[in-house]
């Protein structure tokens, strides 16, 4: 019975974890993009764009998994 309870608790924490990671990716992407824009550094701006793509992918995956459950 304990295994079932821990699995249910783990399932309930995953959406919070995924959303907090997505929020962190969004904040970091904006920071890197703005720094790259003002310093005119294409590499840093590219890191920001890559994090934007990671953020969007995370949100899409979260929405798809949440709708399936």
Secondary structure, 3 states (H helix, E strand, C coil): CHHHHHHHHHHHHHHHHHHHHHHHHHHHHHHHHHHHHHCCCHHHHHHHHHHHHHHHHHHHHHHHHHHHC
